[in-house]
């Protein structure tokens, strides 16, 4: 892909094997020029290893994720509006009806 100042980003790197392999293939074919890693997902470490092998580890940004997988920090797990009883993020649910407490904001910042 010629550099024309256009960024073509693929989200969800490391989410699972399927998404990671698809993003790897898109880099190899020149369809994309960056990706964002979901660091709290089960396939994240493997995704980073694959990116290093393929030579695009310097093209990875951070995919902020507050809706899938397991949190990286402990403080956010105490908020039932964010996490279920097993400590996993509640899928596609952030905050509490638009009202976010200062304590939750601190936990999100830490996350």
Secondary structure as GFF3:
##gff-version 3
##sequence-region A 1 111
A	DSSP	beta_strand	9	13	.	.	.	ID=ss1
A	DSSP	alpha_helix	17	29	.	.	.	ID=ss2
A	DSSP	beta_strand	34	37	.	.	.	ID=ss3
A	DSSP	alpha_helix	44	54	.	.	.	ID=ss4
A	DSSP	three_ten_helix	57	59	.	.	.	ID=ss5
A	DSSP	beta_strand	60	62	.	.	.	ID=ss6
A	DSSP	three_ten_helix	75	78	.	.	.	ID=ss7
A	DSSP	alpha_helix	102	110	.	.	.	ID=ss8
###
